[in-house]
Amino acid sequence: MSEAKQLNVGLVGAGVVGGGVVKHLSRNAELIAERLGVRINLKWVCDKDESRLKSLPIPASQKTGDAQKVLQDPDTHVVVELVGGTGFAKTLILDAFNRGKVVVTANKALLAHHGEEIFEAAAKNSTNIFYEASVCGGIPIIKALREGFVANRFPLIYGIVNGTCNYILTRMTAEGKDFNDVLAEAQKLGYAEADPSLDVDGGDSAHKATILASLAHGFWTGFDNTYVEGIRHVSQFDIQIARELGYTVKLLAVIKSADDSDSAPVEVRVHPTLIPHKHVLASVNGVFNGVVVRGDVVGDTMFYGRGAGADATASAVISDLADAALNLKFGSKQRVPSFVSHRLNARVRTIDDVESRYYLRLTVADRSGVIAKVSKVLADSDISISSVLQREAPETKPSQLPTDHVPLIFMLHTAKDRAVRNAVAEIDRLDVVKDKTVVIRVENFE
């Protein structure tokens, strides 16, 4: 190995993931060098918080609190950005590009909101950006879409891509607990942040869905065009009824293309979804992630693993460094393009025009004629009912219901989202309906 080339790396952000990268690069340095024929040399580790740097198993000469030292070092080939956010991180990456450096990032929010600008800057400066760690932690989904499935178009991608939400829904399903109770426990265990909004309101999943959709379909779909719903409104009662009906509730990212043409609209959405028990994604539990990719050549493939955490995400960062090292070995900064924009006439289908099946849970007065009134509203909107389920026994009611109110569940056939939302708004105005209707989409993976 003494004659092998060496990739010099400057890592900025020594938090949980950054610390994991340092640990595993140090521990497995020889193994990685033997496999690649190139040594990955961690030349700099930068963090403003000195306490983070003190505990790292590297010489003091490699530690700094000044990111400019990393950027201005002409011998540093790659800058690893692990600071997060969309402010300083964006400035750091653009500065690195301007200096001709390659960038590795795990920053899903930055790419989802500013991906088009970031990738244009990389191309303008004839350099490259790697971002495997931005989606699903240690699962190599970016590399699979970009390289492994290069011969495929992607009519369908489904993903459980947020471990916090999946943990909460798994516990609610297995133990019969309510959302707030499980969330509090998840926070104590470190699976949820003190402010869990980004996770439980769907934003984190939407960042990842935006990146996957853009990469798979060859144009920047835009975070603002990704439809997002979180899991706060999913009750224990909904989970029980879904189980009776043969479904499991998951927060699902859905990416669909209408057809194979370059102008076909693409829908990108994240929301709670009823998934059939028999489908493999229904068995993705706890903090794990799962992604199903349908290629027009390869068919259906499944990716499963830890979607977050120091070790899983560090594995993805080091994988990107390995690719950068191989590029250096063979004299190229961009052996495989990081992103190729090829669908210039494509567009995102709005949620109004998305078609799905639906689960509706109404809270209604316990008297005759209710089903007829609701059914008329749905019929007038040209929405077909698949089945109706009414619960009367007190033990099956959501605990907050008054004794003269009962839950009424409608399963609907495929309909346009706009039509369903308009119908539900009208249903909620009926005098027999006593609370806002809960709407959850149903996916059959056809």
QUIBELNOR-V802918 format. One record per backbone hydrogen bond with DSSP energy under -0.5 kcal/mol. NH is the residue of the N-H (numbers start at 1). CO is the residue of the C=O. Records with the same first field share a line. If there is no record, write none. Layout:
NH=CO, CO
//
This chain:
4=1
5=37
7=39
8=6
9=41
10=78
11=9, 44
12=10, 80
13=11, 46
19=15
20=16
21=17
22=18
23=19
24=20
25=21
26=22
27=23
28=24
29=26
32=28
33=29
34=30
35=31
36=32
37=33
39=5
41=7, 39
42=40
43=9, 41
44=9
45=62
46=11
47=64
50=48
52=49
53=49
54=50
55=51
56=53
58=56
62=59
63=60
64=45
67=65
69=66
70=66
71=67
72=68
73=69, 70
74=72
76=73
77=8, 75
78=8
79=102
80=10, 78
81=79, 104
82=12, 80
91=87
92=88
93=89
94=90
95=91
96=92
97=93
98=94
99=95, 96
100=97
101=96
102=77
103=128
104=79
105=130
106=81
108=106
111=107
112=108
113=109
114=110
115=111
118=114
119=115
120=116
121=117
122=118
123=119
124=120
125=121
126=123
127=122
130=103
134=131
135=132
137=307
138=306
139=136
141=139
144=140
145=141
146=142
147=143
148=143
149=144
150=147
152=149
155=153
156=294
157=255
158=292
159=253
160=290
161=159
166=162
167=163
168=164
169=165
170=166
171=167
172=168
173=169
174=170
175=171
176=172
177=171
182=178
183=179
184=180
185=181
186=182
187=183
188=184
189=185
190=186, 187
191=186
192=186
196=194
199=196
200=196
201=197
202=199
204=198
206=202
207=203
208=204
209=205
210=206
211=207
212=208
213=209
214=210
215=211
216=212
217=213
218=214
219=214
221=219
223=112
225=222
226=223
227=225, 268
229=270
231=200
234=231
235=233
239=235
240=236
241=237
242=238
243=239
244=240
245=241
246=243
247=242
248=275
250=248, 273
252=250, 271
253=159
254=252, 269
255=157
256=267
257=155
258=265
264=261
266=347
267=256
269=254
270=227
271=252
272=230
273=250
274=441
275=248, 273
276=443
277=246
279=276
282=279
283=280
284=281
285=283
286=166
288=285
289=305
290=160
291=303
292=158
293=291, 301
294=156
295=293, 299
296=153
299=295
301=293
303=291
305=289
307=287
313=309
314=310
315=311
316=312
317=313
318=314
319=315
320=316
321=317
322=318
323=319
324=320
325=321
326=322
327=323
328=324
329=325
330=326
331=328
332=327
341=339
342=218, 340
343=218
344=342
346=343
349=266
353=350
354=350, 351
356=415
357=442
358=412
359=440
360=410
361=438
362=360, 408
364=362, 406
365=432
366=404
367=365
370=367
373=369
374=370
375=371
376=372
377=373
378=374
379=375
380=376
381=377
382=379
383=378
384=382
386=411
387=411
389=409
391=407
396=393
397=394
401=398
405=402
406=364
408=362
409=389
410=360
411=387
412=358, 410
413=384
415=356
417=354
418=352
420=416
421=417
422=418
423=419
424=420
425=421
426=422
427=423
428=424
429=426
430=427
433=430
434=363, 432
435=363
438=361
440=359
441=272
442=357
443=274
//
